[in-house]
Amino acid sequence: MSIEQRSLGTLDVSAIGLGCMGLSMNYGEPVETESGVRLIRAAYDFGVTFFDTAQIYGPFTNETLVGESVAPIRDQVVIATKFGFGFDGTDRTGLDSRPDTIRASVDQSLRRLRTDRIDLLYQHRVDPEVPIEDVAGTVKELIEAGKVGHFGLSEAGAATIRRAHAVQPVAAVQNEYSIWARECEAEVLPTCTELGIGLVPWSPLGQGFLTGAVRTGQKFASTDIRSRFPRVHRRGARGQPACRRPGRRHRGPAAGDAGAGCVGLAAGQVSERGADPRLPQPRPGPGERSSSAGPAHPGRD
């Protein structure tokens, strides 16, 4: 099975990618390794070749899972991961994009991912203590050394994107973007279009709410990141009537000629703007972790 290809700068990826974070954190308990491997390989069988992870997912365990999963198909897929935090063991100590930290993070990620190069390396969050030019320059050195293929930014503003791009071309920007999170349309999306940078939305399905699977007033466990996101609480749910009926068909350019349900409409809206929607978790088989509450994506930390 094949999926349309999109370009992130000079990097070609499947138009639908799989954000793997939810397999290891933020949506309840982590899945068993066997189930996670099976899910990632099933996504590949469906035509997905773009897989997103990060050092902080787990932390570290998600990169290990992705590395094991794609090892047999490494040359047929694109791996994106991220740096940008310091650690004391497994405890996150805060933002840290100092050059030495970036270099150490990349070497550690390469080992966990079982690969000799990272296809797309994002700065996970902008570090106000480190000039973005220093960050871009360090990634440029890693690209020249063959450890990294392309440079990306996550949750960066338009001015920061321009400054980074002037030092090392930015292939992709990963910001939250969906029907109910459209802030990047004001400056970031036009900047990316002007500079030829791909926009990779995280949470294009609104952490499951835009699928119609999250109900008004639904409660989430403390291990679920949505328990801390006001948009999926009662007030937010009441403000989004279009997705209260998951089976409802919608019409319009983003929905296609035959119409689309909530998932298709939500993904179609960002796709119509030239972005690359992320793939919801395929529904697991009997005995595996249920994904009906929401998608896997590169969510907010």
C-alpha positions, 0 to 999 in steps of 0.5 A: 500500500502506498501513501502520497509523498510530500516534501519537507525541504529536500526530504521526501516523506509520506503525507501521513506520518506516525507520531510515536510518543503516545506509545510510551507516555502521556496517554496512559501506561506505555504499551508493551514493546511487542505491541508497539513494534507491531503497531509501528510495522503495521503503519509501515505496511499501510504506507507510512514511512515517516516516524516521529520520536524524541529523547524526552518521550519516556524519556528515552524509551520511545526512541528505543522502541522506534529503533527496534521497530524500524531496524529491518526497514531502516533504509525505507523510512524517515526517522525524526527525533528531537533534542533540547532538554537536559537530564539528571538520569531520567529526570528532566532538568529543563531546556538545554540546547547548548552545543555540547548537549546537542552533540551528546544528545545526538550520539545517544539518540543514534544508539537508541535508534540503532542507526548511523544517521537521524533523517530529521533532527528537531530542536524540541523547544527554543532555548532562550539561553542559547542563540538560535544561530548557535543551535543551527550552527551545531546542527549544521556541523552534525549534518556535515559529519553525516550524523544528521540529514535535515534540521527542524524546529518545534514550536518556534516563532517566525523570527526564530525560524528566519534566523535559524534558516539563515545559518542552516536551511530548516526542512520542517517546523513542527507546531500544533495545528488543527481546526481548533489551534490555528495560531500558526496561520498568522505568521509561521505558516506564511513564513514556512511557505515563503522559505520553502519549509514544510509544516508538520502539525502535531495534534491535528486531531485535537488529542482525539477530540476532533475525532468525536471520541472524546465526550463532553465532561470526559475524565482522564487519568493523571497519566493522560496529558489531556487531564491538563489541557483545558480544551478537552474539558467540559467548556472546550467540548461544548465549544466544538459541536461539529464533532459531537456526532462521529458518524456525521458526514461533512462537505467542503474542500477539505472533506472531499466530494463524498464528504468526510467524518470528523477524522477526515475533516480534521485531517483534511483541513490541515492537509488543504493548507499544505501541511502533513497530518499525522496518523492516529494510532491504528486500533490494536487487536484483542488484548492490546492497548486501546487507542480509541481515546485519541491519536498518537502524535508528537504532542506538547511536553 
